[in-house]
Amino acid sequence: MKIGILGQRGGWHERSLQKGFARHGIQAQSFPITRLCASQGKPSNISVNQTILNDYDVLIVRAIPGGSLEEIIFRMDVLHCLENQGVRIVNSPAAIERTVDKYYTLSLLEDAGLPVPASIVTQNFDEAMEGFDTLGQDIVIKPLFGSEGRGMVRVSDKDTAYRALRALELGRYIYCLQKFVPHRCEDIRSFVVGGRVVASMLRQSDSWKTNIAQGAKGKEIELDPGLEQMSLTAASILGTDYAGVDILPTEEGGHCLIEVNGIPAWRGLLSVTGVNPGDLLVDYILNKYL
């Protein structure tokens, strides 16, 4: 069985997966997704550094790095083409497209009846400023495509909102505004593999950002049946084989979904729970596709 990993060569998660497959006697090669090359006609194939990917049984996507619009579209096009030729892509290109875009993610979850924060996404500066008022003048401005809490800004002053939104206008960015949800500087990350929650943790921080990458600390927890079902439903709606589901507690005692990550990290979760989701992902892939 030929298995490859598309990501950042030498990255921790790539090495973790390689070790997992090695325990089954499989050498999984790692390729930088930024070096994709596609040819059409004769021959017609897709390669990285002259290694043909069309003959692989499974390719695991571990990164879709930022870049120009053309670069990002090309990388996704290549994943779709490989899938069309019978290569199993984990997560699938469609699932990645659903989870990488915060607007699309939350729209699909809301359409399915799941609770999400009040948000306004617009291309218009004046509508964004109106959104600041509509959302209660305490908002989080988020990048539409982003991870690990980078680039998020909490704004509760109108002049500051004006300057922040004008700065986005200069870069021709989309305005993605979300009502700030008081959450005691903590949230929940659950990790889903193959329709099962395999581990979960409470992330606690000294600031409103609760990402481990931003300095939050994790504490192992067991989800109650309602939150477990919320996690499984969210992962299923977005069509993921595996996902990191982020759930925010509200002051009213409820919960809302703030993100479903289709290329989730698990290093912090492993250190907190002792569960290695990478090994479980390896087992899932081998059971499903071997």
N, C-alpha and C positions, 0 to 999 in steps of 0.2 A: 504494500500500500504506500503510495507516494503522498506525503503531506508536506505542505509548505506554510510558512508564516510570513505575511506581508506586514511590515512595520518598520521599526528602526533597528537595524542590525546591531546586536550586542546589548539591546535593552533588557531590563530585568524581566519583564513579562515574557519576552521572546525566549529567554534562557529558561524560565520556569516551565514553559510549555515544552521546550525541547527535552528537558529532563524528564518530564512526565511521559512523553512518547518513548524516550530511551528506555524507560522501565518496561516497556512492552516490546522492546527490540526494534523500534522504528526510529530512523534518523530523520527528524523533521528539519528541513533547511529553512533558513531565515533570509528574506529578501527585502531590500529597501523599496518601499512602494513608490518612492520618488524616481525610480529608474526604470519604470515600465516602458516597453517599446512594443508597438503593434505593427505588423505587416499584413498586407492584403494581396490577393492574387496568388502567385505561386512563388515561394510558400506563403501560407496564411497562418500566422501564429502570433502569440503574445509571449514576450520574454522579459527577463530581468538579467542584465549582464550576460546575455547570450544563453541563459538557461530557459528552455521552453516551458511555459506554465500550463499549456493546453493539456498535457499528459498527466497532470496531477489529479489525484482523486479528491483531495480536500485542500483548500487554502483558507487559513484563518487570518482575518483582517485585524491587526492590532494597532493600526494608526491610519488616519486620513488627515495628514498634516495640512495646515493652511497654505494658501498660495493664491495665484491669480484665479479668476473665474474659469479660464480655459484649463488650467492645471487640475482643478478640482473636478470639473466636468469630465475631463479625459480619464482620470483615475476611476471615477464611478462608471463611465462607459465601458472601460476595460473589464471591471468586475461583472457588469451585466453580460458582456460578450462571453466571458469565461463560463459564467453560469449557463448561458444559452447553449454552450458546447458541452455541457455535462459535468463541469467541475463544480463540486459542492463548495459554496462560499459561506463561511461562518464568521459573523452574522451575514445573512444575505444582503445583497446590495439594496433591496427594497427596505429591509429593516434598518440598515444604516441610514438611508435617506430619511426615514421616519423619525429616527432618534437623534440625528445630528442637528436638526432644526428645532429650536425650542418652541416656535409658534406651531409648527406642524405636529410636534409631539403632544403638546397640551390640547390642541384642537381635537385630535383623535381620541384622547382620553376623555375630554369633556363630552364629545359626541356619544361616548359609551356610557355616560352617566357617572363618571368618576369625578371626585372633587379636585378642582385645581384653583390656584389663586386668580383673582381678578387681574386681567392683563389688557394692555392696549398695544398693538403693533401697527405702526403706520410709516408711510414714506414722507409725510408732510410735517414740517416743523411746527406750524400753528396747531395742528391736531395733537401733536405730542405735548405741547404746552397745555392745551385744554385737558389732555389726559392726566397731566400732573394734578390738576384740580379735581378731576373726576375720581381719581383713585385715592383722594384724601390727603394730598400734599405730603405723603410719606411713601416714597416709592423706591424700588430697586431698578436701576437701568442696567440691562444685561446685553451682552453681545448675542446676536441671534445664533451664531455658531461659537460655542465656547465650552470650556471644561475646567474643572478643578477650581472654580470660583474666580478665575482670572478675568479682569476687566469689568467685574460687577461693581456698581457704585450705588450706595444708598444716598438719597437726596430728600431732604425735608425742608428746604429753603427755596423759594421761587426764583431768586436771583441765581442761586447755584444751579438750579435746574435749567435756567435759560442758558447759562454758559456751557454746561455739560452737553446740552442738546445742540447748541450751535457748533460745538467742537465736532460732534458726530456728523452734522450737516456738511462740514468741510470735507470729510472723508467719504461722503455720499453713502453713509451707513443707514440701515434701517433702524428706526426708533423702536426699541422693545422695552416697554415699561410694565412693571408688575407691582401691584399693591404690596407694601411691606406687611408681612404677617408676623406679629410678635410671637416668638417661639422659644423664649428662655435660652437663647444661644445654643440650641441643640436640635438635632434632627435624627432621622433613622435611615440607615442604608441597609437594604436587604439585597441579597445576591441570589439571582434565579438562574438555575441551570436545568435545561430540559424539562421545564414545567414543575420545578421543585425549588423551594427556598432552601438553599444549602447552608447559609450562614447569615447573620444579621448583627448589626451593632448600633448602639446609640453614640452619635458623635457630639461631643461637647466642646465648646470653645469659649474664649474670653471675649469674642466679638460676635457680631451677627452672622459672619461667614463660618459655616460649620464643616468646610471641606478639610480632610486630613492634610491635603497639600498646602492648606493655608494655616496649619498649626493646630487644628482641632485634635482632641484626644478621643480614642474610641473605647467603648465598653461593650462587651458581649451581652446580647439580650436574646430572649426568645420572643418571637412575635406572637401576639394573641391571634386567634383564628381570623378575626376581621382584617387585621393588617396583613396577615399572610395571604388571604384571598385577594386583597387589594393589589399586592405585589404581583401575584400570579396573573391576575386579570390584566394588569398594565403591560406586563411582559408579553402576554399572549396577543393583546390587541395590536401591538407594534410588530408582531411576527418575529420575535427574537429567539434564538437558540439559548442565549445567555444574556443577562442584563444586570446592571446595577440600578436599583429602584430607590429613589430618594423621597422620603415622606416627612412632611413637616407637621408637628403638633400645633394646634391652634389654642388660643387662650380660652376658647369656649369648650375645650375638651374634645374637639374633633381632630381630624387629620386631613391634609390635602397633599396631593402629589405635586412635586415641583420639577422632577426630571426623571427620565428613564435613559440611562446611558447604554448605548449599544456597543461601545468599546470600553467597558469598565475596567478600572484598575482593581487589584485585589491584594496588593502588598500590605496595606494597612489592616485590612480585614483578617489576613492570615496572622499578622502579629498579635491581634487582639483575641481571635477565637481559636487559633491553632488549626482551623480548617483551611485547606488549600483549594480554593475554587478552580485553580488552573488544573490540578490533577483530576478534579471531578469533571471538568470540561473535556479533558483528554478521554476519560472513560466514556463520557456521553457520545463523543464523536466516534470512537471506535465501535461502541455498541450499535450506533445508528447506521454507520456507513461501511463498516468492515464486512 
